[in-house]
Amino acid sequence: MQIRIKKYLIAATALAFTGTLSLPIQAQSAAANYPNKTVKMVVPLTPGSGADIAGRIVAKSLAETWKQPVIIENRPGAGGLLGTGVVVNSEPDGYTLLVQSASYAANPAIYKKLPYDLKSLTDVNILGSSPYALIVSAESPYKTLKDLINAAKAKPGDIPFASAGVGSSTHLAAEYFNQTAGIKMLHVPFKGSPEAIQETIAGRTAYYMAPLQTAISQIQGGKVRALGVTSASRAEAAPTIPTIAEQGFSGFDIGLWVGVWAPSATPQAILQKLNTDINRALGDSEVKSAYAKAGITIKPMNLAETEKFVRSEISKYTKIAKDAGIEPQ
């Protein structure tokens, strides 16, 4: 009887050990065969948004590389929380991904309780970034950034600035500028960038921190004047516009970036393949050209760099919101 028990235990132990060893092998096999069907990229924003544009350009390149369809599914609503939730609740197999803007990093500072845990998603890569442009009406008395700052200091809390909504990335970017410049202004939120731009053109608000992609046509058309861009260096799409940093605010840098995420239980081998293949796509000449036309600067990163960047951005937006006295909703 003892001999039989020993044989049973040895066999069971061997089976368990074999099963444990097979897990990494299965994961590697899944990665080697990945993808073998359609990959869906969920964009929790409207078509034509920065995340949508960046995602579609890369999706086309990935589809050509993988020989599999890569589709964009727009699921806007609740500040991007709706579409993000779709990905959180999807199978962690690499076939449903999130393509989101900097709102991903801003949302934890804006909402008291997110409908998902940030740990439910894993950072995959950063597709690119585009700066904001601080725009004023073409008829505005503010010809330079210094003019605007001096006026705001003379009337603290009285001069209005526009945003695309309370807690939006445009709101937080503007608050970051106000804090850096040491000024207090009156926040006037609107229902999206188009309305905020129109109100600024009409002169009803002093300035709007507009995504450069959104405002470039109005800048080129002479309807608004850009006093500065928020990137560390001048934007390729608008090289004549000085940076805010070079106008006395060294180190000032905030942008509207776009990233990719996957459910956290996705096998590491698949995450690595996604990161590598996305970086390869970002190096493609057609992708580079399309991004340049859209005013997007490519920011390829490895997995560790991506995680570090996203954590840093979450900390940045949390501090901006706290310093601005923005109460989480």
N, C-alpha and C positions, 0 to 999 in steps of 0.2 A: 504493500500500500504506500509506504514512504517513497519507494522508488517511483511509483506512478505519479505521486504528488510532485516530486522533484522534476520529473520529466515535463509535467504540465506547467510548472512555474517557469522552467527554462524556456519552454516553447512560447508561453505568454509574454515573457520578458523580451524574447527575440522578436516577437511580432510587434510589440509596442515600440521597441527600438527601431525596427525597420520602418514602422509608420512614421516615427518622428523624423527619421532621416529623409523620408520621401517627401515631407512638406516643402523643404527648400527646392527639391528637384521639381516638384509639381509647379511651384511658383516660377521657377526658371523656364519650365516648359510653356507655361501660360504666357510669359513675356516673349518667348521666342515666336509664339504663334500670334502674338498681339500686334495689330488688331486683325481679326478675321471676319469682322462684320462692321456695320455702320457705327461710327463714333458720334455722339451728340454733345455739342457744346451749348450749354444753357447760358444765355445772356439775360440777366434779370433787369434789363433796361430796354428802352424802345429802340426800334430800328433806326440807324443813323447816328446813334450815340457813339462816343469814342470807343467804348468797349466793343460795341457791335462792329464798327469799322475795323478795328485791330483784329478782332476774332475772325471775321470773314476772310481777311487777307491771308492769315496764317492757316485757316481751315482749308483753303484752296490748295496751298502748297503741301500740307500734310496729306490731303486726299491723293495728290499725285504721287507722293512718296510711298504711301501705304497701299495704294491701289484699292482703297476702300472709301466709301462715302463718308464725308465729315460734314455734318449739318449744323447750322446755327438755329437754335430755338429761342425766340425772345419770350421771356416770361416776366414782364415788368409788373411793378406793384409794391407798395409798402416800402419804398426806399431800397428796393433790391432784395428785401427779405423773402419775398414770395419765391422767386426763382432760386435763391440760395437754398431755401428749404427743400426744393425739389431734388437738388444734388445731394444734400445731406442724407435724404431718405432713399437714395438710389443704391443699387448694388455696387459694392466697392471693387469693380472689375476693370476700371479704366474706360468704360464705354459711355459714361455720363460725366462730363466735366463742367466746371463753373468757369465762366469768363466774366470777370467783374472789374469795376473801376476802383479808384481809391476809396470809394464809399465803403468797401469791405473793411478798411481800417478805421473809417470814421464812425461807422454804426455802433461799435461798442461804447463810444463816448456819447452817443445821442440817445440811445435807447436804454432804459433802466434794465430791461431783461430781454435779451435776444431770444427768438423762438428756437434757437439751436445753440449748441455749445461750439465755440471756436475750435475746440479740440476734435470736433467731428470732421473737420476738413484738413487736408494737408497741402501746403504750398508746393506748387509744381514749377512755376516759372513766371517771370515778368516779361510781357511781350514788348512793352515800350512805354514811353511817357510823352506827354505834351504839356507845355507850360500854360499858365493862365496869362492873360494880358489885362493889365489894369487900364480900362478904357473910360474915356470921358466923351461927352458930346463934342462934335466938331465946333460947336458954338460956345463951348465952355470957356470960362475965364482962366481956367487952369491949363497953362501951356506946358508946365513941367511938373514933375513929381514934387519938387520943392514948393511950388505954388499951392498944390493941394494940401500938403502937410502944414504949411504956414496958416492956411485958411482954417483948417481943422483945429489947430492949436489956439487960434484966436476965438473960436466959437465951439468949445468942447461939448460934444453930445448933441449939437444942433444940425450939423450938415449930414444929409442922408446918403447912404450907400446902398446899392441893390444887391440882392442875391437870388438864386434860383429856388429858395425855400429855406426855412429854418433848419439848421443842421446839415444842409447840403454841403458838398465839398467846396462849392463857390463861396458859401457863407464862411466856412472855416478858413479857407485861404485868405479871404478878406480880413477876418479877425486876426490872422497871423501877421498880415501886413500892418494893421492898426497897432497891434501890440509891439511889433518891431520898431515902428516909427514913433511910438509913444503918443499916439493920438486916440481920442474917443470920438466916435461918429454914431449916427442914428441908423440902426439897421432896418431896412425896408425889404421884406421878403416878397418874392413874386412866384407865380406858378410856372417855373421853368426859365431856361435861358432866353428864349425868344422874347418873352414879355419883359424880362429884366433889361435886355438890350434895347428894346423899343423905348422903355421909360428913360433909359440913360440917354438915348439919342434925342429924346424930347426935352432933356434937361431937368426932368423931375427928380432925378437922383444924381449926385455928384459923380459917382463912379460905380463901375461894376467889374468885379474880378472874373472876367469871362474866359472860358476855355478858348485858347487860341484858334483851335479848329472851328469853333462856332462863330467867332468874331472876325476871322480873317477877311471875309468878303466885305463886311462893313468898314473895316480898316482900309482896305484897298480902294473901296468906293468913296472914301472921304466922309462917311457919315459919322464916324467916331475917330477919336485920336487916341492912340495907345501911348501911355506915359512910361510903360515898362513891362517887361515879361518876367515871370517868376523863376525861371530856370537859372542855373549857375552860370551858364554861358548863353550867348545869343542864339535864338532859334533859327534853324536852317530855313524855315518857311518864311521868316520875317527878319532877316539879318540887320535891317536898319533900325529896329526897335531896341533901345538899350535895355539891359537887365536892371532890375531893381538893385541887385547886389552892387553893380558898378556905380550906382548913384548914392553911395554913402552907406550902404547896408551890406557890408561884406559877409558872405556866408548865407545870405538869404536864398533859400531854394525850396520850392514846394511845387509839385506838379500833379497833373491828372494822369496817373499811371493805370495800366491795365495788367491784370495778372490772371493766372490759371490755377485752379484748385481741383482736387479730387477727394472723394471720401477717404477718411483717415485709415481705413482698414485695407485700402488698395495695396496689393503686393509691392514691396520695395523695388523689385525688378521691373515692374510695369511703370512705376513712378520714374525710375531712372531712364527708361526708354522714352517716356513722354518728354522728360526734360531734355534729353539728348536730341531727339527728333525735332522738338520745337526750336532749339538753338540752331539746328541745321537749317530749318526753314527760315529763321531770322537772318541767316547768312546768304540766303538766295537773292540773286540780283533783282528779280521781279518783285519780291517782297520788300526789299530795301527801297526800290523806286516807288512802290505804292505807298509805303509808309512815309517817305519824304514828301510826296504830294499831299498826304493827309496831315502833315505837320507833326508826325510821330517820330520820336527819337528811339531807336532800338536799344533795349537794355537786357541783353541775354545774361543769364546767371545760372550757376549750378544749383543743386537742391539746397545746399547749406547756405549759400549766398541769398537765395530767395527767401528762406525762412528768416534769416537775420534782417533782411530789408523789410519784410512785412511786419515783424515784431517792432522794429524801430518806428515804422509809420504809425502803427497803432498807438505807441507811446506818444508820438508827436501830436497826433490828433486829439488824444485824451488830454494832454496838457493845454493845447490851444482852447479846447472847449471849456475846460475848468477855469483857465485864466480869463476867458471871455464871459464867464458867469452863465454859460448855457446850461439850463437844467435838463437832465435826461428826461425824455418823454415816457 
